[in-house]
Each structure stands twice: as C-alpha cells, then as structure tokens.
C-alpha cells in the first residue's frame, strides 16, 4: 500500500519542474510558454496511462483506480471552468489559467479522496494560491511602506512650513474624497458576507458534498468580485437598500435573541468586511508602487500592458472606442493598438509612456500547489 502511494506521488517530480520553470519564465519574461503547458499535459497523459496499466495488470484494483481517475477528470473540468472564468473576467492571463488547470488535473491521485468533491479540490488549490499571494503582497507592502514612512519622517523636520501645510491638506483632501466610498463599500460587503453566511446555513447539507463553503471561500470570492461590487455599492439607491437591510437584520437579531450571541456573530462579520476593504486598499496601493513604470515610446510593442491612464487618455482623445477599450486586458496590446498609441504619443511630442509591469502569478500558483500537496487543505481558514 505504501509503495502504491509513493508511485502515485511520483507525479510531483515533473510538476515541480513545470512549476519551477514556469515561475522563472513568468518572473523574467512576463509570460508562460505554451510548450511548458503542452509538456505538462503530455506527461500527465503518459502518467495516467502507465498507472492504468499498473493497476489493471499488476495490482488488480482497476475499478478503484477508475473511480479516482474519474474524480481527477472532474477536478480538471472544474478547474477549466474556474480558469476560463478568471481569464474571461480579465483577472488572469491565458498562461496563468492553463497552468492552474494543469496543476489541478495532475494532483497525486490519493489527494482527490481527501476532498469532498472534485470542485473542492480545484477550489483549495485556488484558495491556497491566493493565500500565498496575500501573504507576499502584504509583507512586501509593509516593507515598502516602512521605508517610505521612515524617509518621510526623516525629511519632515527639514520641510518648509508651506510644504507641511500642503501635505496635510493633501491628506485631508484624499480622505474627504475617498471616505464616503469606503463607508458605502464597508456596509455593502458587510451585508454581502452576512447573506453568504445565511445562504450557507440553509444549504450546508447540500453544499457539504460539493465544497466546504466557509468564510475563507467567501472572502476570496468577494475579493475577486471587489471592483464591480464596489461600484454597485456606490449607487445611492443601492446604498439606501443596503443600509435598510443591514439595520433591519441587526435589529431583528437584537430583539429575537436575548442572549445577544447571534447579534454579536453578525456584528463580528463587519470585521471581515473591514479587513476586505483594508486589504483591497493595500493591494491597490501596492500595485501603484510596483506595476506602473515609464519606458521609451519606441519600446511599446504588441502584448505590452499599458497603464490604464494611457487607455483612458486615448479614449478621451477619440483614438479608442468603448469596445476597443474593453479589448485591452491582461493579454496586452495588439500590434494595431500599439502602433496607434505610438503614433498618438509621437504627435504630442512625448518620448516616454507609462506601462504596467505584470505581476507574475505563476510563482503563487506553484506555491499553492506545494501548500495543497503538503496540507491537503486550505493553508488559512477564517471563522466558519
């Protein structure tokens, strides 16, 4: 039995190679090469064929192996659906989506028995990948913020009085402009998490056979859907409905539960909403520090990611239609768009342009694969 398990886990050797080279490619060149993905699929096909022959010919447990193989195939389909959704929503590049699907399909077979369903296996890999990303981004943000804060504190005593007053005014203006949107978002996501908890409570028996839907999964889903939901919560009518619904629910809990336990639990969900808002601000600020940089205009070419401000400027100048704006996503510019932007900037006499330095996600996917293999569960679990 131990020998069979070791044989099943031998697939980790080519997976580690695939994860390592893909991470290096993504880090150095900003892309995951198609040849790596094809290699992973070829190794997987050969591996499963060899295991089928081993189980049917020597171990004599072909039906049991077929069941595991079926779960692996269903996990692959679930991962493909998730990957397509992430690519379609412009969250991942095509390479990231393909690498995630290959990792989910080629987990060691005994691991598929650990999860309640094929969807759960794919979700655990996704959650662990993002958990690693959250940890790395937060740590890097703290280091960068500490350095900037130390430099600002050192320069503050030598700054002119007018410069200090101007800086204070900038902070006040920033808070005055953004605080209303933060408040609306906080209450909106608070109600969203409460509704997700209620839905989980009433469907737990059915969901448990598919996926362990807890606050960890809810947090990730809301983070990925943050931008459209946050825009929705800014609408006045939506904010009024959110406020009324949240107040009515909290009043109902307060009056129906004399002990106050249910009310306290619902109120505590607000901490997760606050955490979501705070991390999203950290993430946005971090992206502004590490993503945008200026390069010579001549370096702008196909597949380059230009800063969003460039796209907006082109649209305002009538050089891009609304439909063309939507076509510029994580895959970068087409050759036609690159030429059009170069010509427009050259006509304005500009020699440099702001582009986005893509955040390599392959290392996070690889780390998520390692965490999933070692822990066989999510590496961070919130309450619930």
FILUMMAR-934043 format. One record per residue (C-alpha): x, y, z. Coordinates in Angstrom, 2 decimals, decimal comma. Example, Ala and Ser with C-alpha at 12.3 -4.5 7.8 and 13.67 -1.06 7.14 Angstrom:
       u       v       w
   12,30   -4,50    7,80
   13,67   -1,06    7,14
This chain:
       u       v       w
    0,00    0,00    0,00
    2,83    2,37    0,89
    4,60    1,50   -2,37
    1,45    2,29   -4,35
    1,10    5,66   -2,61
    4,72    6,51   -3,37
    4,15    5,63   -7,01
    1,14    7,95   -7,13
    3,11   10,81   -5,60
    5,94   10,42   -8,13
    3,98   12,74  -10,44
    5,20   15,56   -8,18
    8,66   15,38   -9,78
    7,57   16,67  -13,23
    5,06   19,01  -11,56
    7,84   20,60   -9,51
    9,89   21,01  -12,68
    6,92   22,53  -14,52
    6,15   24,88  -11,63
    9,78   25,98  -11,31
   10,44   26,74  -14,97
    7,03   28,38  -15,46
    7,61   30,58  -12,41
   11,03   31,62  -13,70
    9,63   32,33  -17,18
    6,79   34,40  -15,74
    9,15   36,29  -13,44
   11,79   37,03  -16,09
    9,74   37,40  -19,27
    6,19   38,02  -18,03
    4,71   35,01  -19,82
    4,19   31,26  -19,51
    5,26   29,45  -22,64
    2,79   27,17  -24,39
    5,45   24,48  -24,69
    5,55   24,13  -20,89
    1,79   23,56  -20,76
    1,94   21,02  -23,59
    4,75   19,23  -21,77
    2,66   19,06  -18,59
   -0,33   17,63  -20,44
    1,85   15,09  -22,28
    3,47   13,93  -19,05
    0,06   13,72  -17,41
   -1,39   11,61  -20,23
    1,60    9,25  -20,17
    1,46    9,09  -16,38
   -2,21    8,19  -16,20
   -1,79    5,59  -18,96
    1,08    3,98  -17,03
   -0,93    3,97  -13,80
   -3,91    2,42  -15,59
   -1,70   -0,40  -16,86
   -0,17   -0,88  -13,40
   -3,49   -1,02  -11,56
   -5,25   -3,20  -14,12
   -2,38   -5,58  -14,81
   -0,48   -5,94  -11,52
   -2,48   -4,53   -8,62
   -5,83   -5,85   -9,75
   -7,81   -2,85   -8,48
   -8,83   -1,38  -11,80
  -12,34   -0,29  -10,68
  -10,99    1,63   -7,67
   -8,39    3,31   -9,87
  -11,07    4,17  -12,42
  -13,03    5,93   -9,67
  -10,01    8,04   -8,71
   -9,30    8,77  -12,35
  -12,88    9,92  -12,78
  -12,54   12,32   -9,84
   -9,30   13,66  -11,33
  -11,05   14,25  -14,66
  -13,94   16,05  -12,95
  -11,46   18,18  -10,99
   -9,81   19,07  -14,28
  -13,17   20,12  -15,73
  -13,95   22,20  -12,62
  -10,51   23,81  -12,86
  -11,06   24,57  -16,55
  -14,35   26,29  -15,69
  -12,67   28,35  -12,95
   -9,69   29,15  -15,18
  -11,95   30,25  -18,04
  -13,91   32,47  -15,68
  -10,73   34,09  -14,34
   -9,43   34,63  -17,87
  -12,78   35,93  -19,16
  -13,02   38,35  -16,22
   -9,55   39,66  -17,13
   -8,06   38,53  -13,81
   -5,59   36,01  -15,24
   -3,68   35,77  -18,47
   -4,22   32,73  -20,67
   -0,95   31,23  -19,42
   -1,95   31,53  -15,76
   -5,32   29,92  -16,48
   -3,76   26,98  -18,34
   -1,11   26,39  -15,68
   -3,73   26,34  -12,92
   -5,83   23,81  -14,85
   -2,81   21,54  -15,40
   -1,87   21,66  -11,71
   -5,44   20,81  -10,68
   -5,62   17,91  -13,14
   -2,28   16,37  -12,12
   -2,51   16,35   -8,33
   -1,40   13,00   -6,88
   -4,40   10,65   -7,12
   -4,72    9,93   -3,36
   -5,38   13,62   -2,80
   -8,66   13,50   -4,69
  -10,02   11,22   -1,94
   -9,22   13,87    0,66
  -11,68   16,41   -0,72
  -15,49   16,08   -0,62
  -15,80   16,72   -4,35
  -13,77   17,47   -7,48
  -14,83   21,13   -7,23
  -13,46   21,29   -3,68
  -10,02   20,10   -4,85
   -9,90   22,81   -7,52
  -11,06   25,47   -5,05
   -8,50   24,51   -2,40
   -5,71   24,92   -4,97
   -7,14   28,31   -5,96
   -7,53   29,50   -2,35
   -4,01   28,42   -1,39
   -2,54   30,19   -4,42
   -4,24   33,42   -3,42
   -3,36   32,92    0,24
    0,32   32,88   -0,71
   -0,22   35,96   -2,88
   -1,94   37,79    0,00
    0,92   36,97    2,38
    3,66   38,02   -0,06
    1,88   41,21   -1,12
    1,16   42,22    2,49
    4,76   41,59    3,57
    6,18   43,49    0,59
    3,75   46,35    1,20
    4,78   46,62    4,86
    8,47   46,76    3,90
    7,90   49,39    1,20
    5,56   51,42    3,42
    8,00   51,32    6,34
   10,84   52,58    4,13
    8,73   55,41    2,73
    7,39   56,32    6,17
   10,92   56,40    7,61
   12,13   58,61    4,75
    9,14   60,94    5,14
    9,60   61,16    8,92
   13,28   61,98    8,44
   12,54   64,72    5,91
    9,56   66,19    7,79
   11,53   68,38   10,27
   13,53   69,95    7,43
   10,46   70,61    5,27
    9,24   74,15    4,76
    6,13   75,21    6,66
    4,23   75,65    3,39
    5,24   72,16    2,26
    4,00   70,67    5,54
    0,71   72,52    5,29
    0,34   71,40    1,68
    0,96   67,79    2,63
   -1,60   67,95    5,43
   -4,10   69,44    3,01
   -3,43   66,63    0,51
   -4,19   64,05    3,20
   -7,39   65,84    4,19
   -8,49   66,12    0,56
   -7,73   62,44   -0,03
   -9,74   61,34    2,99
  -12,60   63,69    2,15
  -12,76   62,32   -1,41
  -12,46   58,62   -0,53
  -14,09   58,19    2,89
  -17,68   58,16    1,52
  -16,83   55,39   -0,96
  -15,08   53,39    1,76
  -18,09   53,68    4,06
  -20,51   52,56    1,34
  -18,24   49,68    0,41
  -17,82   48,61    4,03
  -21,57   48,36    4,66
  -22,16   46,72    1,28
  -19,60   43,98    1,82
  -20,77   43,53    5,42
  -24,27   42,75    4,17
  -22,89   40,59    1,35
  -20,94   38,41    3,82
  -23,99   38,10    6,09
  -26,13   37,00    3,13
  -23,47   34,47    2,10
  -23,42   33,09    5,65
  -27,20   32,78    5,69
  -27,18   31,04    2,32
  -24,52   28,65    3,58
  -26,51   27,89    6,75
  -29,64   26,97    4,80
  -27,84   24,94    2,13
  -25,00   23,44    4,16
  -26,28   19,87    3,91
  -26,30   20,03    0,13
  -23,14   22,10   -0,22
  -21,01   19,97    2,08
  -20,98   17,19   -0,50
  -19,64   19,62   -3,08
  -17,39   22,08   -1,25
  -16,73   23,30    2,28
  -18,08   26,83    1,78
  -16,74   28,91    4,64
  -15,63   32,47    5,31
  -12,31   31,78    3,59
  -14,03   30,97    0,31
  -16,45   33,88    0,73
  -13,57   36,31    1,36
  -11,79   35,18   -1,81
  -14,95   35,38   -3,92
  -15,69   38,91   -2,69
  -12,07   39,97   -3,25
  -12,15   38,73   -6,85
  -15,51   40,43   -7,43
  -14,50   43,54   -5,48
  -14,38   46,07   -8,31
  -17,88   45,55   -9,83
  -19,47   45,09   -6,40
  -17,77   48,19   -5,01
  -19,05   50,23   -7,96
  -22,54   48,83   -7,36
  -22,48   49,79   -3,69
  -21,66   53,42   -4,61
  -25,08   53,95   -6,17
  -27,35   55,92   -3,88
  -30,37   53,64   -4,20
  -28,21   50,56   -3,56
  -26,61   52,19   -0,52
  -30,06   53,02    0,89
  -31,24   49,44    0,34
  -28,04   48,05    1,89
  -28,34   50,30    4,93
  -32,01   49,49    5,43
  -31,48   45,76    5,00
  -28,48   45,66    7,33
  -30,21   47,74   10,01
  -33,40   45,65    9,81
  -31,46   42,40   10,13
  -29,38   43,59   13,09
  -32,49   44,92   14,87
  -34,25   41,61   14,27
  -31,33   39,67   15,77
  -31,10   42,02   18,74
  -34,79   41,62   19,58
  -35,15   37,90   18,80
  -32,04   36,68   20,65
  -31,99   37,92   24,27
  -28,55   36,39   24,82
  -27,12   38,50   22,02
  -24,99   35,72   20,56
  -26,48   35,88   17,05
  -26,23   39,67   17,06
  -22,57   39,50   18,14
  -21,77   37,00   15,38
  -23,42   39,19   12,73
  -21,62   42,25   14,07
  -18,31   40,36   14,00
  -18,77   39,79   10,27
  -18,16   43,53    9,99
  -14,53   42,88   10,92
  -14,13   40,71    7,82
  -15,72   43,44    5,72
  -13,29   45,94    7,25
  -10,42   43,55    6,57
  -11,53   43,13    2,97
  -11,69   46,90    2,45
   -8,32   47,41    4,14
   -6,56   44,70    2,15
   -8,03   45,96   -1,09
   -6,59   49,41   -0,32
   -3,24   47,79    0,48
   -3,42   45,84   -2,77
   -4,30   48,93   -4,83
   -1,51   50,99   -3,24
    0,97   48,15   -3,68
    0,05   47,79   -7,35
    0,60   51,52   -7,88
    4,10   51,12   -6,43
    5,26   48,04   -8,31
    3,25   47,97  -11,53
    3,45   51,32  -13,29
    6,73   52,48  -14,80
    7,84   54,67  -17,69
    9,68   53,36  -20,76
   10,83   54,95  -24,04
    7,99   55,17  -26,56
    9,97   53,04  -29,02
    9,74   50,06  -26,63
    5,95   49,95  -26,88
    5,02   46,84  -28,87
    2,43   44,08  -29,10
    1,49   42,29  -25,85
    2,72   45,23  -23,75
    0,42   46,22  -20,90
   -0,03   49,99  -20,89
   -1,16   51,84  -17,77
   -4,91   52,32  -17,50
   -4,43   56,09  -17,59
   -3,00   55,75  -21,10
   -6,06   53,82  -22,26
   -8,39   56,41  -20,73
   -6,42   59,23  -22,35
   -6,64   57,54  -25,77
  -10,39   57,10  -25,35
  -10,89   60,75  -24,36
   -8,91   61,81  -27,43
  -11,21   59,71  -29,63
   -8,43   57,29  -30,59
  -10,10   54,27  -28,96
  -13,77   53,32  -28,93
  -15,52   51,86  -25,88
  -15,40   48,42  -27,47
  -11,67   48,74  -28,19
  -11,06   49,81  -24,57
  -12,63   46,56  -23,37
  -10,38   44,56  -25,69
   -7,23   45,78  -23,90
   -6,84   43,39  -20,98
   -4,25   41,22  -19,27
   -3,06   39,82  -22,62
   -1,73   43,28  -23,54
   -1,93   45,32  -26,73
   -2,46   44,06  -30,24
    0,05   45,24  -32,84
   -2,57   47,62  -34,26
   -3,24   49,24  -30,88
    0,49   49,54  -30,14
    1,08   51,38  -33,43
   -1,93   53,64  -32,84
   -0,76   54,61  -29,35
    2,84   55,20  -30,51
    1,63   57,49  -33,30
   -0,66   59,44  -30,97
    2,05   59,97  -28,34
    4,61   60,90  -31,01
    2,20   63,50  -32,42
    2,05   65,06  -28,94
    5,84   65,19  -28,74
    6,08   62,66  -25,90
    9,07   60,35  -25,76
    8,06   58,10  -22,85
    4,92   56,19  -21,90
    3,62   54,53  -18,75
    3,25   50,76  -18,87
    2,21   48,12  -16,36
    4,77   45,64  -15,09
    2,72   42,46  -14,87
    2,66   40,72  -11,52
    3,87   37,15  -12,17
    1,20   34,81  -10,81
    2,85   31,51  -11,78
    5,03   31,50   -8,60
    1,87   31,87   -6,49
    0,18   29,01   -8,35
    3,25   26,85   -7,80
    3,38   27,74   -4,10
   -0,35   27,00   -3,88
    0,29   23,58   -5,41
    3,01   22,85   -2,84
    0,79   24,01    0,04
   -2,15   21,94   -1,20
    0,02   18,84   -1,52
    1,57   19,22    1,93
   -1,50   20,35    3,88
   -4,28   18,72    1,86
   -6,42   21,64    2,98
   -6,50   25,42    2,78
   -3,48   27,00    4,47
   -5,52   29,84    6,01
   -9,03   29,29    7,30
  -11,16   32,14    8,61
  -14,02   31,59   11,04
  -16,91   29,47    9,84
